[in-house]
């Protein structure tokens, strides 16, 4: 950041603080010196209703609260009037916000020091904060939560677009972070057993612990619409490259084959993926943007699709669908790390023809649709809060 930008940010910060009168860190009065303390550091403040990774982080923080920890959440340049800060405040989480007492997080840590664990949420947080926090907190244990293996995501993207220089640069950057820097920490959190196996090539396997997404049924199966009452196709996604590619693949390759047989089938796209697309090029898709409550759409739509051709990790969108007994068609990449069986938990198809066929089959086959819907509970069993809580106790 240039000197002029730093000066501008400094004055903007002071003006906001003058207006808000924020004297100290949110909920710092709740700190209990008799309990262990964990600091969660993230590049971006977790917007849990907009992004599955942020929702997972929220669930992890709340589990640590249940275990009796002092939980401190930090992301840079956040003020106390942020609506997500209010959410964590209500859940008795200490939130480092811009305040008059401490000029930055490092100033706070230098004076506080009573941190047992620091949990880095993804490689951007690791890259930004690890080195300095380690120098301030030499006796603290550091945890790197991969969220997913980012270098694997870019490696797969390069296979589809080998001439994109930006992909190669990102691959090299994240490969170094995840295979050279991450193994220096005390623990590495992998999102699936498959990614744990991959990381064991680069780090001590005893440091690597699988902590996947956290999902549980949000409704009773009797509450969702039946096969005959449900209609339409849903895709949900953020602005990550795999989601952008999936929307294009769905529109350009898959749905033309579906519409040859069923031209009336409607496709709705949820999430801010639309911000990275020229939606005029997708006139047959309905772009809904951010939807505050997905419950109604998930309970009334017939099919969730996730035609992901690259990416890594466990896909939150698929777990979300299972929470509402919502049948899914996806690819091997989409189902990765979830221990799902084709025709039992999901339908798996990897090319446009088989994916289109799977959509048509699921749209017309009530028995198959009911099977996938009913089996959602089994699909979620490995992702229960209780499973995750037991793993976190062992850290």
C-alpha positions as a Markdown table, in Angstrom:
| # | Residue | x | y | z |
|---|---|---|---|---|
| 1 | Unk | 0.0 | 0.0 | 0.0 |
| 2 | Unk | 1.4 | 3.4 | -1.0 |
| 3 | Unk | 2.1 | 6.1 | 1.6 |
| 4 | Unk | -0.8 | 8.3 | 0.4 |
| 5 | Unk | -3.3 | 5.4 | 0.7 |
| 6 | Unk | -2.0 | 4.7 | 4.2 |
| 7 | Unk | -2.5 | 8.3 | 5.2 |
| 8 | Unk | -5.9 | 8.4 | 3.7 |
| 9 | Unk | -6.9 | 5.1 | 5.5 |
| 10 | Unk | -5.5 | 6.5 | 8.8 |
| 11 | Unk | -7.7 | 9.6 | 8.5 |
| 12 | Unk | -10.8 | 7.6 | 7.5 |
| 13 | Unk | -10.3 | 5.3 | 10.4 |
| 14 | Unk | -10.0 | 8.2 | 12.8 |
| 15 | Unk | -13.2 | 9.8 | 11.4 |
| 16 | Unk | -15.1 | 6.5 | 11.8 |
| 17 | Unk | -13.9 | 6.0 | 15.3 |
| 18 | Unk | -14.8 | 9.6 | 16.2 |
| 19 | Unk | -18.3 | 8.9 | 14.9 |
| 20 | Unk | -18.7 | 5.5 | 16.5 |
| 21 | Unk | -16.9 | 6.3 | 19.7 |
| 22 | Unk | -15.5 | 2.7 | 19.9 |
| 23 | Unk | -13.2 | 2.7 | 22.9 |
| 24 | Unk | -12.2 | -1.0 | 23.0 |
| 25 | Unk | -12.7 | -4.4 | 21.5 |
| 26 | Unk | -16.2 | -5.8 | 21.2 |
| 27 | Unk | -17.1 | -8.1 | 24.2 |
| 28 | Unk | -13.6 | -7.9 | 25.7 |
| 29 | Unk | -15.3 | -7.7 | 29.1 |
| 30 | Unk | -16.3 | -11.3 | 28.6 |
| 31 | Unk | -12.7 | -12.6 | 28.6 |
| 32 | Unk | -12.3 | -15.3 | 31.3 |
| 33 | Unk | -8.6 | -15.8 | 32.3 |
| 34 | Unk | -9.4 | -19.3 | 33.6 |
| 35 | Unk | -10.4 | -20.6 | 30.1 |
| 36 | Unk | -8.3 | -21.3 | 27.1 |
| 37 | Unk | -8.3 | -18.6 | 24.3 |
| 38 | Unk | -8.3 | -19.0 | 20.6 |
| 39 | Unk | -7.9 | -16.2 | 18.0 |
| 40 | Unk | -9.5 | -16.7 | 14.6 |
| 41 | Unk | -7.7 | -14.6 | 12.0 |
| 42 | Unk | -9.3 | -14.1 | 8.6 |
| 43 | Unk | -8.5 | -11.8 | 5.6 |
| 44 | Unk | -12.2 | -11.0 | 5.2 |
| 45 | Unk | -14.8 | -10.9 | 7.9 |
| 46 | Unk | -17.0 | -14.0 | 7.6 |
| 47 | Unk | -20.3 | -13.2 | 6.0 |
| 48 | Unk | -21.9 | -16.6 | 7.0 |
| 49 | Unk | -25.1 | -16.1 | 5.0 |
| 50 | Unk | -23.3 | -15.4 | 1.7 |
| 51 | Unk | -20.4 | -17.9 | 1.5 |
| 52 | Unk | -20.1 | -21.5 | 2.6 |
| 53 | Unk | -16.6 | -21.2 | 3.9 |
| 54 | Unk | -17.7 | -18.3 | 6.1 |
| 55 | Unk | -20.6 | -20.4 | 7.4 |
| 56 | Unk | -18.2 | -23.2 | 8.2 |
| 57 | Unk | -16.0 | -20.8 | 10.1 |
| 58 | Unk | -19.0 | -19.5 | 12.0 |
| 59 | Unk | -19.9 | -23.0 | 13.0 |
| 60 | Unk | -16.4 | -23.8 | 14.2 |
| 61 | Unk | -16.3 | -20.6 | 16.3 |
| 62 | Unk | -19.6 | -21.5 | 17.9 |
| 63 | Unk | -18.4 | -25.0 | 18.7 |
| 64 | Unk | -15.3 | -23.6 | 20.4 |
| 65 | Unk | -17.6 | -21.3 | 22.4 |
| 66 | Unk | -19.6 | -24.4 | 23.5 |
| 67 | Unk | -16.3 | -26.0 | 24.6 |
| 68 | Unk | -15.7 | -23.1 | 26.9 |
| 69 | Unk | -13.0 | -21.2 | 25.0 |
| 70 | Unk | -12.6 | -17.4 | 24.8 |
| 71 | Unk | -13.0 | -16.9 | 21.1 |
| 72 | Unk | -11.5 | -13.8 | 19.5 |
| 73 | Unk | -12.4 | -13.0 | 15.8 |
| 74 | Unk | -10.2 | -10.7 | 13.8 |
| 75 | Unk | -10.3 | -9.4 | 10.2 |
| 76 | Unk | -8.6 | -6.1 | 9.2 |
| 77 | Unk | -10.4 | -2.8 | 8.9 |
| 78 | Unk | -13.7 | -3.9 | 10.5 |
| 79 | Unk | -15.8 | -1.5 | 12.6 |
| 80 | Unk | -18.3 | -2.3 | 15.3 |
| 81 | Unk | -21.3 | -1.2 | 13.2 |
| 82 | Unk | -20.8 | -4.1 | 10.8 |
| 83 | Unk | -23.9 | -6.3 | 10.9 |
| 84 | Unk | -21.8 | -9.5 | 11.2 |
| 85 | Unk | -20.0 | -8.0 | 14.2 |
| 86 | Unk | -23.4 | -7.7 | 15.8 |
| 87 | Unk | -24.1 | -11.4 | 15.1 |
| 88 | Unk | -20.9 | -12.5 | 16.9 |
| 89 | Unk | -21.4 | -10.0 | 19.7 |
| 90 | Unk | -24.7 | -11.6 | 20.4 |
| 91 | Unk | -23.0 | -15.0 | 20.5 |
| 92 | Unk | -20.5 | -13.9 | 23.1 |
| 93 | Unk | -17.5 | -13.9 | 20.7 |
| 94 | Unk | -14.8 | -11.2 | 21.3 |
| 95 | Unk | -14.4 | -9.3 | 18.1 |
| 96 | Unk | -11.4 | -7.2 | 17.3 |
| 97 | Unk | -12.8 | -4.1 | 15.7 |
| 98 | Unk | -11.0 | -0.8 | 15.0 |
| 99 | Unk | -10.9 | 1.0 | 18.4 |
| 100 | Unk | -9.3 | 3.9 | 20.2 |
| 101 | Unk | -7.3 | 1.8 | 22.7 |
| 102 | Unk | -5.3 | -0.4 | 20.2 |
| 103 | Unk | -3.9 | 0.9 | 17.0 |
| 104 | Unk | -4.0 | -2.5 | 15.4 |
| 105 | Unk | -4.2 | -6.3 | 16.1 |
| 106 | Unk | -0.5 | -6.5 | 16.8 |
| 107 | Unk | -0.6 | -3.7 | 19.4 |
| 108 | Unk | -3.4 | -5.7 | 21.1 |
| 109 | Unk | -1.5 | -9.0 | 21.0 |
| 110 | Unk | 1.6 | -7.4 | 22.3 |
| 111 | Unk | -0.2 | -6.2 | 25.4 |
| 112 | Unk | -2.6 | -9.2 | 25.8 |
| 113 | Unk | -0.4 | -12.2 | 24.9 |
| 114 | Unk | -2.8 | -14.7 | 26.6 |
| 115 | Unk | -3.5 | -16.6 | 23.3 |
| 116 | Unk | -3.3 | -20.4 | 23.4 |
| 117 | Unk | -4.1 | -20.9 | 19.7 |
| 118 | Unk | -4.3 | -18.9 | 16.6 |
| 119 | Unk | -6.5 | -20.3 | 13.8 |
| 120 | Unk | -5.7 | -18.9 | 10.3 |
| 121 | Unk | -8.8 | -19.1 | 8.0 |
| 122 | Unk | -7.3 | -19.9 | 4.6 |
| 123 | Unk | -4.0 | -19.1 | 2.8 |
| 124 | Unk | -4.7 | -15.3 | 2.6 |
| 125 | Unk | -4.8 | -15.0 | 6.3 |
| 126 | Unk | -1.7 | -17.2 | 6.7 |
| 127 | Unk | 0.2 | -15.1 | 4.2 |
| 128 | Unk | -0.8 | -11.8 | 5.8 |
| 129 | Unk | -0.6 | -12.5 | 9.5 |
| 130 | Unk | 1.5 | -15.6 | 10.5 |
| 131 | Unk | 5.0 | -14.2 | 10.4 |
| 132 | Unk | 4.3 | -11.2 | 12.6 |
| 133 | Unk | 1.9 | -13.0 | 15.0 |
| 134 | Unk | 4.5 | -15.7 | 15.5 |
| 135 | Unk | 7.1 | -13.1 | 16.5 |
| 136 | Unk | 4.7 | -11.6 | 19.0 |
| 137 | Unk | 3.3 | -14.9 | 20.3 |
| 138 | Unk | 6.3 | -17.4 | 20.4 |
| 139 | Unk | 4.6 | -19.8 | 22.8 |
| 140 | Unk | 1.2 | -19.9 | 21.0 |
| 141 | Unk | 0.2 | -22.9 | 18.9 |
| 142 | Unk | -0.7 | -22.0 | 15.3 |
| 143 | Unk | -3.3 | -23.8 | 13.2 |
| 144 | Unk | -3.7 | -23.5 | 9.5 |
| 145 | Unk | -7.2 | -24.2 | 8.2 |
| 146 | Unk | -6.7 | -24.8 | 4.5 |
| 147 | Unk | -10.5 | -24.5 | 3.7 |
| 148 | Unk | -9.4 | -26.4 | 0.6 |
| 149 | Unk | -6.1 | -27.0 | -1.2 |
| 150 | Unk | -5.8 | -23.9 | -3.2 |
| 151 | Unk | -2.8 | -25.0 | -5.4 |
| 152 | Unk | -4.9 | -28.1 | -6.4 |
| 153 | Unk | -7.7 | -25.8 | -7.4 |
| 154 | Unk | -5.4 | -23.8 | -9.7 |
| 155 | Unk | -3.7 | -27.0 | -11.0 |
| 156 | Unk | -7.0 | -28.3 | -12.2 |
| 157 | Unk | -7.9 | -24.9 | -13.7 |
| 158 | Unk | -4.7 | -24.9 | -15.7 |
| 159 | Unk | -5.7 | -28.3 | -17.2 |
| 160 | Unk | -8.8 | -26.6 | -18.7 |
| 161 | Unk | -7.0 | -23.3 | -19.6 |
| 162 | Unk | -3.3 | -24.1 | -20.0 |
| 163 | Unk | -2.5 | -20.7 | -21.6 |
| 164 | Unk | -3.8 | -18.5 | -18.7 |
| 165 | Unk | -0.7 | -17.0 | -17.1 |
| 166 | Unk | -2.6 | -15.8 | -14.0 |
| 167 | Unk | -3.5 | -19.3 | -13.2 |
| 168 | Unk | 0.1 | -20.4 | -13.3 |
| 169 | Unk | 1.2 | -17.5 | -11.1 |
| 170 | Unk | -1.5 | -18.3 | -8.6 |
| 171 | Unk | -0.6 | -22.0 | -8.6 |
| 172 | Unk | 3.1 | -21.2 | -7.8 |
| 173 | Unk | 2.1 | -18.7 | -5.0 |
| 174 | Unk | -0.3 | -21.1 | -3.3 |
| 175 | Unk | 1.9 | -24.1 | -3.8 |
| 176 | Unk | 4.7 | -22.4 | -1.8 |
| 177 | Unk | 2.3 | -21.2 | 0.9 |
| 178 | Unk | 0.7 | -24.6 | 1.4 |
| 179 | Unk | 3.7 | -26.9 | 1.0 |
| 180 | Unk | 6.5 | -24.7 | 2.5 |
| 181 | Unk | 4.9 | -22.3 | 5.0 |
| 182 | Unk | 1.9 | -24.3 | 6.2 |
| 183 | Unk | 4.0 | -27.3 | 7.4 |
| 184 | Unk | 5.9 | -24.9 | 9.8 |
| 185 | Unk | 2.7 | -24.5 | 11.9 |
| 186 | Unk | 1.6 | -26.8 | 14.7 |
| 187 | Unk | -1.5 | -28.1 | 13.0 |
| 188 | Unk | -2.9 | -28.2 | 9.5 |
| 189 | Unk | -6.7 | -28.6 | 9.1 |
| 190 | Unk | -7.7 | -30.5 | 5.9 |
| 191 | Unk | -11.3 | -30.3 | 4.6 |
| 192 | Unk | -11.4 | -34.0 | 3.7 |
| 193 | Unk | -9.5 | -37.3 | 4.1 |
| 194 | Unk | -8.5 | -37.1 | 0.5 |
| 195 | Unk | -6.9 | -33.7 | 0.9 |
| 196 | Unk | -5.3 | -34.9 | 4.1 |
| 197 | Unk | -3.6 | -37.7 | 2.0 |
| 198 | Unk | -2.3 | -35.1 | -0.5 |
| 199 | Unk | -0.9 | -32.8 | 2.2 |
| 200 | Unk | 0.8 | -35.8 | 3.9 |
| 201 | Unk | 3.3 | -35.6 | 1.0 |
| 202 | Unk | 4.4 | -32.2 | 2.2 |
| 203 | Unk | 3.9 | -32.1 | 6.0 |
| 204 | Unk | 4.1 | -34.4 | 9.0 |
| 205 | Unk | 0.9 | -36.5 | 8.8 |
| 206 | Unk | 0.5 | -36.3 | 12.6 |
| 207 | Unk | 0.0 | -32.5 | 12.3 |
| 208 | Unk | -2.9 | -32.9 | 9.8 |
| 209 | Unk | -6.4 | -33.2 | 11.0 |
| 210 | Unk | -9.6 | -33.5 | 8.9 |
| 211 | Unk | -12.3 | -31.1 | 9.9 |
| 212 | Unk | -14.9 | -30.9 | 7.2 |
| 213 | Unk | -17.9 | -28.7 | 6.6 |
| 214 | Unk | -20.6 | -28.7 | 9.2 |
| 215 | Unk | -24.1 | -29.6 | 8.1 |
| 216 | Unk | -27.2 | -30.9 | 9.7 |
| 217 | Unk | -30.9 | -31.1 | 8.6 |
| 218 | Unk | -32.5 | -27.7 | 8.8 |
| 219 | Unk | -36.1 | -29.0 | 8.3 |
| 220 | Unk | -38.0 | -32.3 | 8.6 |
| 221 | Unk | -38.4 | -34.1 | 5.3 |
| 222 | Unk | -42.2 | -33.8 | 5.6 |
| 223 | Unk | -41.8 | -30.0 | 5.4 |
| 224 | Unk | -40.3 | -29.9 | 1.9 |
| 225 | Unk | -42.4 | -30.0 | -1.3 |
| 226 | Unk | -42.9 | -33.4 | -2.8 |
| 227 | Unk | -41.7 | -34.6 | -6.2 |
| 228 | Unk | -44.8 | -33.4 | -8.0 |
| 229 | Unk | -45.0 | -30.1 | -6.2 |
| 230 | Unk | -41.3 | -29.2 | -6.8 |
| 231 | Unk | -40.1 | -27.6 | -10.0 |
| 232 | Unk | -37.1 | -25.9 | -11.5 |
| 233 | Unk | -33.3 | -26.1 | -11.3 |
| 234 | Unk | -31.1 | -24.2 | -8.8 |
| 235 | Unk | -27.4 | -23.4 | -8.9 |
| 236 | Unk | -25.8 | -21.5 | -6.0 |
| 237 | Unk | -22.3 | -20.0 | -6.0 |
| 238 | Unk | -20.0 | -17.2 | -5.0 |
| 239 | Unk | -17.6 | -15.4 | -7.3 |
| 240 | Unk | -14.9 | -18.1 | -7.2 |
| 241 | Unk | -13.6 | -19.2 | -10.6 |
| 242 | Unk | -15.0 | -22.8 | -10.4 |
| 243 | Unk | -18.5 | -21.4 | -10.0 |
| 244 | Unk | -18.1 | -18.9 | -12.9 |
| 245 | Unk | -17.0 | -21.8 | -15.1 |
| 246 | Unk | -19.8 | -24.0 | -13.9 |
| 247 | Unk | -22.5 | -21.4 | -14.9 |
| 248 | Unk | -21.0 | -21.1 | -18.4 |
| 249 | Unk | -20.7 | -24.9 | -18.8 |
| 250 | Unk | -24.3 | -25.3 | -17.6 |
| 251 | Unk | -25.6 | -22.6 | -20.0 |
| 252 | Unk | -23.5 | -23.3 | -23.1 |
| 253 | Unk | -23.2 | -27.1 | -23.0 |
| 254 | Unk | -25.6 | -28.8 | -20.7 |
| 255 | Unk | -28.9 | -27.0 | -20.8 |
| 256 | Unk | -29.2 | -26.8 | -24.6 |
| 257 | Unk | -29.3 | -30.6 | -24.5 |
| 258 | Unk | -31.9 | -30.6 | -21.7 |
| 259 | Unk | -34.1 | -27.9 | -23.4 |
| 260 | Unk | -34.2 | -30.1 | -26.6 |
| 261 | Unk | -36.5 | -32.4 | -24.5 |
| 262 | Unk | -37.9 | -30.1 | -21.9 |
| 263 | Unk | -37.8 | -26.5 | -23.0 |
| 264 | Unk | -40.0 | -25.5 | -20.1 |
| 265 | Unk | -37.3 | -26.3 | -17.4 |
| 266 | Unk | -36.3 | -23.1 | -15.6 |
| 267 | Unk | -32.8 | -22.5 | -14.1 |
| 268 | Unk | -32.2 | -20.0 | -11.3 |
| 269 | Unk | -28.8 | -18.8 | -10.2 |
| 270 | Unk | -28.4 | -17.8 | -6.6 |
| 271 | Unk | -25.4 | -15.9 | -5.2 |
| 272 | Unk | -22.9 | -13.2 | -6.2 |
| 273 | Unk | -21.4 | -15.3 | -9.0 |
| 274 | Unk | -23.5 | -13.0 | -11.3 |
| 275 | Unk | -21.1 | -10.1 | -10.4 |
| 276 | Unk | -18.4 | -11.7 | -12.5 |
| 277 | Unk | -20.7 | -12.5 | -15.4 |
| 278 | Unk | -22.3 | -10.5 | -18.2 |
| 279 | Unk | -25.8 | -11.8 | -17.5 |
| 280 | Unk | -27.0 | -10.5 | -20.9 |
| 281 | Unk | -25.2 | -13.5 | -22.3 |
| 282 | Unk | -27.4 | -15.9 | -20.3 |
| 283 | Unk | -30.9 | -14.7 | -21.2 |
| 284 | Unk | -32.6 | -18.1 | -20.3 |
| 285 | Unk | -31.2 | -18.1 | -16.8 |
| 286 | Unk | -32.8 | -16.2 | -13.9 |
| 287 | Unk | -30.2 | -14.5 | -11.8 |
| 288 | Unk | -31.5 | -13.9 | -8.2 |
| 289 | Unk | -28.2 | -12.6 | -6.7 |
| 290 | Unk | -27.8 | -12.8 | -2.9 |
| 291 | Unk | -30.9 | -14.4 | -1.3 |
| 292 | Unk | -31.2 | -13.7 | 2.4 |
| 293 | Unk | -33.1 | -16.9 | 3.1 |
| 294 | Unk | -32.6 | -19.8 | 0.7 |
| 295 | Unk | -35.1 | -22.1 | 2.6 |
| 296 | Unk | -38.1 | -21.5 | 0.4 |
| 297 | Unk | -36.2 | -22.0 | -2.8 |
| 298 | Unk | -34.5 | -25.1 | -1.6 |
| 299 | Unk | -37.7 | -26.6 | -0.4 |
| 300 | Unk | -39.7 | -25.9 | -3.5 |
| 301 | Unk | -37.2 | -26.5 | -6.3 |
| 302 | Unk | -36.7 | -29.9 | -7.9 |
| 303 | Unk | -33.0 | -30.2 | -8.7 |
| 304 | Unk | -29.8 | -28.7 | -7.4 |
| 305 | Unk | -27.0 | -28.8 | -10.0 |
| 306 | Unk | -23.3 | -28.3 | -9.4 |
| 307 | Unk | -21.5 | -28.9 | -12.7 |
| 308 | Unk | -18.0 | -28.1 | -11.3 |
| 309 | Unk | -15.1 | -28.9 | -13.7 |
| 310 | Unk | -12.3 | -27.8 | -11.3 |
| 311 | Unk | -11.9 | -26.7 | -7.7 |
| 312 | Unk | -10.9 | -28.5 | -4.5 |
| 313 | Unk | -12.2 | -29.2 | -1.1 |
| 314 | Unk | -15.7 | -30.1 | 0.1 |
| 315 | Unk | -18.5 | -28.2 | -1.7 |
| 316 | Unk | -20.7 | -26.4 | 0.8 |
| 317 | Unk | -23.5 | -26.0 | -1.8 |
| 318 | Unk | -24.0 | -29.7 | -1.9 |
| 319 | Unk | -24.1 | -30.0 | 1.9 |
| 320 | Unk | -26.6 | -27.1 | 1.9 |
| 321 | Unk | -28.8 | -29.0 | -0.5 |
| 322 | Unk | -28.8 | -32.1 | 1.7 |
| 323 | Unk | -29.9 | -29.9 | 4.7 |
| 324 | Unk | -33.2 | -29.4 | 2.8 |
| 325 | Unk | -33.5 | -33.0 | 1.4 |
| 326 | Unk | -32.9 | -31.4 | -2.0 |
| 327 | Unk | -31.6 | -33.9 | -4.7 |
| 328 | Unk | -28.3 | -33.0 | -6.4 |
| 329 | Unk | -26.7 | -33.6 | -9.8 |
| 330 | Unk | -22.9 | -33.0 | -9.7 |
| 331 | Unk | -19.5 | -34.1 | -11.0 |
| 332 | Unk | -16.8 | -36.1 | -9.4 |
| 333 | Unk | -15.1 | -32.8 | -8.5 |
| 334 | Unk | -18.3 | -31.6 | -6.9 |
| 335 | Unk | -18.8 | -34.8 | -4.9 |
| 336 | Unk | -15.1 | -35.0 | -3.9 |
| 337 | Unk | -14.3 | -35.7 | -0.2 |
| 338 | Unk | -18.0 | -36.3 | 0.8 |
| 339 | Unk | -18.0 | -40.1 | 0.5 |
| 340 | Unk | -21.1 | -40.0 | -1.7 |
| 341 | Unk | -22.4 | -42.8 | -3.9 |
| 342 | Unk | -23.8 | -42.3 | -7.4 |
| 343 | Unk | -27.6 | -43.1 | -7.6 |
| 344 | Unk | -27.8 | -43.4 | -3.8 |
| 345 | Unk | -26.8 | -39.9 | -2.4 |
| 346 | Unk | -26.4 | -37.9 | -5.6 |
| 347 | Unk | -26.2 | -38.3 | -9.4 |
| 348 | Unk | -22.7 | -38.0 | -10.7 |
| 349 | Unk | -22.0 | -37.0 | -14.4 |
| 350 | Unk | -18.8 | -35.5 | -15.8 |
| 351 | Unk | -19.6 | -34.5 | -19.4 |
| 352 | Unk | -22.4 | -32.4 | -20.9 |
| 353 | Unk | -24.3 | -35.3 | -22.4 |
| 354 | Unk | -24.4 | -37.5 | -19.2 |
| 355 | Unk | -25.1 | -34.4 | -17.0 |
| 356 | Unk | -28.0 | -33.4 | -19.2 |
| 357 | Unk | -29.3 | -37.0 | -19.1 |
| 358 | Unk | -29.0 | -37.0 | -15.3 |
| 359 | Unk | -31.1 | -33.8 | -15.1 |
| 360 | Unk | -33.8 | -35.3 | -17.3 |
| 361 | Unk | -33.8 | -38.6 | -15.5 |
| 362 | Unk | -34.1 | -36.9 | -12.1 |
| 363 | Unk | -36.8 | -34.5 | -13.3 |
| 364 | Unk | -39.0 | -37.4 | -14.5 |
| 365 | Unk | -38.2 | -40.3 | -12.1 |
| 366 | Unk | -40.1 | -39.9 | -8.9 |
| 367 | Unk | -38.6 | -43.1 | -7.3 |
| 368 | Unk | -35.1 | -41.9 | -7.9 |
| 369 | Unk | -35.8 | -38.4 | -6.7 |
| 370 | Unk | -37.4 | -39.7 | -3.5 |
| 371 | Unk | -34.4 | -42.0 | -2.9 |
| 372 | Unk | -31.9 | -39.2 | -3.1 |
| 373 | Unk | -34.1 | -36.9 | -1.0 |
| 374 | Unk | -34.5 | -39.5 | 1.8 |
| 375 | Unk | -30.8 | -40.4 | 1.8 |
| 376 | Unk | -29.9 | -36.8 | 2.6 |
| 377 | Unk | -29.7 | -37.6 | 6.3 |
| 378 | Unk | -27.1 | -40.3 | 5.7 |
| 379 | Unk | -25.2 | -38.0 | 3.4 |
| 380 | Unk | -24.9 | -35.5 | 6.2 |
| 381 | Unk | -23.9 | -37.9 | 9.0 |
| 382 | Unk | -20.1 | -37.3 | 8.6 |
| 383 | Unk | -20.7 | -33.5 | 8.8 |
| 384 | Unk | -22.5 | -33.2 | 12.1 |
| 385 | Unk | -21.5 | -30.7 | 14.7 |
| 386 | Unk | -21.0 | -33.5 | 17.2 |
| 387 | Unk | -18.4 | -35.2 | 14.9 |
| 388 | Unk | -16.5 | -32.0 | 14.5 |
| 389 | Unk | -16.7 | -31.2 | 18.2 |
| 390 | Unk | -15.0 | -34.5 | 19.1 |
| 391 | Unk | -12.2 | -33.7 | 16.6 |
| 392 | Unk | -11.6 | -30.2 | 18.0 |
| 393 | Unk | -11.4 | -31.6 | 21.5 |
| 394 | Unk | -8.4 | -33.6 | 20.5 |
| 395 | Unk | -6.4 | -30.6 | 19.2 |
